[in-house]
Amino acid sequence: MSAGMESYDWALEAYRDGAVFIAFDIETTGLDAQKDSIVELGAVKFDRRGPISRFNVLIDPGIPMPEAAGRVNNITDKMLAGQPSLEAVFPDFLRLIKDTVIIAHNAPFDCGFVNQKLKETHEQAGGIWIPPFPALPNKIADTLALSRRVFPGRNSYKLQELAAFLQIKAISAHRAEDDARLCMEIFTGCEKAACLSPRSG
């Protein structure tokens, strides 16, 4: 396994050197970024000293919440009624992530969804706001891949199960802000374990 995108040694080193990170998570109406919508976005900004700030917002997808998705995240149409659109939320989120390293658990899903929606918003004619770029410009690390390297041989690397393994308490499972917090704590747990491993260095 090469260093870099798979091992994420660069992310661990950046954390140790004092870089600012954003752990983020989304909840959606489904799994297809081209067809489904983001209904919640949560994030925790942090560095090696600990959390700096938090961000959480529900988003009106403009369509009814599918029953199957609602069973997972417990987000209802009533909760989403009157919430801002994703287009209205994006400017605050992009300001939050400026000059940070992004981490997510299964980052290709979360970042892929955000990138698809950024691309769609960027291409909209006459929108109320046009993003300055069609995809996230940040360096991105995936705690799913990182945890597989640092804690090899586990039967499951799902976010909630990794949190239980690391004795991190989930407060609101499958809600964006708390899942972002778990992602942050899993990342810092991986960093500590990598420091103790003879393979680190």
C-alpha positions as CSV (number, residue, x, y, z in Angstrom):
1,M,0.0,0.0,0.0
2,S,1.4,3.3,-1.0
3,A,1.5,6.4,1.2
4,G,-0.9,9.1,0.3
5,M,-4.5,8.6,-0.7
6,E,-4.8,5.1,0.8
7,S,-2.7,5.3,3.9
8,Y,-3.5,9.0,4.6
9,D,-0.1,9.5,6.3
10,W,-0.2,13.0,5.0
11,A,-3.5,13.7,6.9
12,L,-2.0,12.4,10.2
13,E,1.1,14.5,9.7
14,A,-1.0,17.6,8.9
15,Y,-3.0,17.0,12.1
16,R,0.1,16.7,14.2
17,D,1.5,19.9,12.6
18,G,-1.6,21.9,13.6
19,A,-3.7,21.9,10.5
20,V,-7.4,22.7,10.8
21,F,-9.8,20.0,9.8
22,I,-13.5,19.7,9.0
23,A,-15.2,16.4,9.8
24,F,-18.6,16.4,8.0
25,D,-21.5,14.2,7.3
26,I,-24.7,14.4,5.2
27,E,-28.1,12.8,5.4
28,T,-29.9,12.3,2.1
29,T,-33.2,11.2,0.5
30,G,-31.3,8.2,-1.1
31,L,-28.0,6.9,-2.4
32,D,-27.9,8.4,-5.9
33,A,-26.2,11.8,-6.0
34,Q,-27.7,12.6,-9.4
35,K,-31.3,11.9,-8.4
36,D,-31.4,12.3,-4.6
37,S,-31.1,15.3,-2.4
38,I,-29.2,16.4,0.8
39,V,-31.6,16.9,3.7
40,E,-29.0,17.5,6.5
41,L,-25.4,18.7,6.6
42,G,-23.4,18.6,9.8
43,A,-19.7,19.4,10.5
44,V,-17.2,19.9,13.3
45,K,-14.2,22.1,12.8
46,F,-11.2,21.0,14.9
47,D,-7.4,20.8,15.2
48,R,-5.1,18.9,17.5
49,R,-6.3,21.0,20.5
50,G,-9.9,19.9,20.0
51,P,-13.2,21.2,18.5
52,I,-13.3,24.8,17.3
53,S,-16.9,25.1,16.0
54,R,-19.9,23.1,14.9
55,F,-22.3,23.4,12.0
56,N,-25.6,21.7,11.5
57,V,-28.6,22.5,9.3
58,L,-31.6,20.8,7.9
59,I,-32.3,21.4,4.2
60,D,-35.6,21.3,2.4
61,P,-35.1,18.9,-0.5
62,G,-38.2,20.1,-2.3
63,I,-39.5,16.6,-2.5
64,P,-41.2,14.3,0.1
65,M,-38.8,12.4,2.3
66,P,-38.7,8.8,1.2
67,E,-40.0,6.3,3.8
68,A,-36.9,4.1,3.6
69,A,-34.5,7.0,4.1
70,G,-36.6,8.4,6.9
71,R,-36.4,5.1,8.7
72,V,-32.6,5.4,8.8
73,N,-32.2,9.0,9.8
74,N,-35.5,9.7,11.5
75,I,-35.9,12.9,9.5
76,T,-39.5,13.7,8.6
77,D,-41.2,16.0,6.1
78,K,-42.5,18.0,9.0
79,M,-38.9,18.6,10.2
80,L,-37.9,19.7,6.7
81,A,-40.8,22.0,6.0
82,G,-39.7,25.7,6.0
83,Q,-36.0,24.8,6.1
84,P,-33.6,26.6,3.7
85,S,-32.6,25.2,0.3
86,L,-29.2,23.7,-0.3
87,E,-28.4,26.6,-2.5
88,A,-29.0,28.9,0.5
89,V,-26.9,26.7,2.8
90,F,-23.9,26.2,0.6
91,P,-22.3,29.7,1.1
92,D,-22.0,29.2,4.8
93,F,-20.7,25.7,4.5
94,L,-18.0,26.8,1.9
95,R,-16.9,29.6,4.2
96,L,-16.6,27.1,7.1
97,I,-14.4,24.7,5.1
98,K,-12.1,27.3,3.7
99,D,-8.4,26.4,4.2
100,T,-9.2,23.2,6.0
101,V,-8.6,19.5,5.4
102,I,-11.9,17.6,5.0
103,I,-12.5,14.2,6.5
104,A,-15.6,12.0,6.1
105,H,-16.4,8.4,6.8
106,N,-16.7,6.8,3.3
107,A,-15.7,10.2,1.8
108,P,-16.4,9.2,-1.8
109,F,-20.1,9.1,-0.9
110,D,-20.4,12.3,1.1
111,C,-17.9,14.4,-1.0
112,G,-19.3,12.9,-4.2
113,F,-22.8,14.0,-3.2
114,V,-21.6,17.5,-2.3
115,N,-19.6,17.8,-5.5
116,Q,-22.6,16.7,-7.6
117,K,-24.8,19.4,-6.0
118,L,-22.0,22.0,-6.3
119,K,-21.8,21.2,-10.0
120,E,-25.5,21.4,-10.5
121,T,-25.7,24.7,-8.6
122,H,-22.7,26.0,-10.5
123,E,-24.4,25.2,-13.8
124,Q,-27.8,26.7,-13.0
125,A,-28.6,29.8,-15.0
126,G,-30.0,32.6,-13.0
127,G,-29.6,31.0,-9.6
128,I,-29.5,33.2,-6.4
129,W,-25.9,32.2,-5.8
130,I,-23.2,30.6,-8.0
131,P,-20.5,28.6,-6.1
132,P,-16.9,29.8,-6.8
133,F,-16.0,26.3,-7.9
134,P,-17.8,23.2,-9.2
135,A,-16.2,20.8,-6.7
136,L,-14.6,20.9,-3.2
137,P,-11.1,22.3,-3.6
138,N,-9.9,20.9,-0.2
139,K,-7.6,18.0,0.4
140,I,-9.8,15.1,1.6
141,A,-9.2,12.1,3.8
142,D,-11.4,9.1,4.4
143,T,-11.7,7.7,7.9
144,L,-13.1,4.5,6.5
145,A,-9.9,3.7,4.5
146,L,-7.8,5.0,7.4
147,S,-9.4,2.8,10.0
148,R,-9.0,-0.2,7.8
149,R,-5.3,0.4,7.7
150,V,-4.9,1.3,11.4
151,F,-7.3,-1.4,12.8
152,P,-6.9,-4.3,10.4
153,G,-8.9,-7.5,10.6
154,R,-12.2,-6.1,11.9
155,N,-15.5,-7.6,10.7
156,S,-17.1,-4.2,10.2
157,Y,-15.8,-0.6,9.6
158,K,-19.2,1.0,9.8
159,L,-19.1,4.4,11.6
160,Q,-21.3,3.3,14.6
161,E,-19.4,0.0,15.1
162,L,-16.0,1.7,14.9
163,A,-17.2,4.2,17.5
164,A,-18.3,1.4,19.8
165,F,-15.0,-0.3,19.3
166,L,-13.1,2.9,20.3
167,Q,-15.5,3.5,23.2
168,I,-16.9,6.7,21.6
169,K,-20.5,7.3,22.5
170,A,-23.0,8.0,19.8
171,I,-25.7,10.4,20.9
172,S,-27.8,10.7,17.7
173,A,-26.9,7.9,15.3
174,H,-27.4,8.7,11.7
175,R,-27.9,12.4,12.2
176,A,-25.3,14.6,10.5
177,E,-23.7,16.6,13.3
178,D,-23.3,13.7,15.6
179,D,-22.0,11.4,12.9
180,A,-19.5,14.2,12.0
181,R,-18.4,14.2,15.6
182,L,-17.9,10.5,15.5
183,C,-15.9,10.9,12.4
184,M,-13.6,13.4,14.1
185,E,-13.1,11.2,17.1
186,I,-12.5,8.1,15.0
187,F,-9.8,10.2,13.1
188,T,-8.1,11.2,16.3
189,G,-8.4,7.7,17.6
190,C,-6.7,6.4,14.4
191,E,-4.0,9.1,14.9
192,K,-3.3,7.9,18.4
193,A,-3.2,4.3,17.4
194,A,-0.9,5.0,14.4
195,C,1.5,6.8,16.8
196,L,1.7,3.7,18.9
197,S,2.1,1.4,15.9
198,P,5.6,0.3,14.9
199,R,4.5,0.9,11.3
200,S,4.0,4.6,12.0
201,G,6.7,7.2,11.6
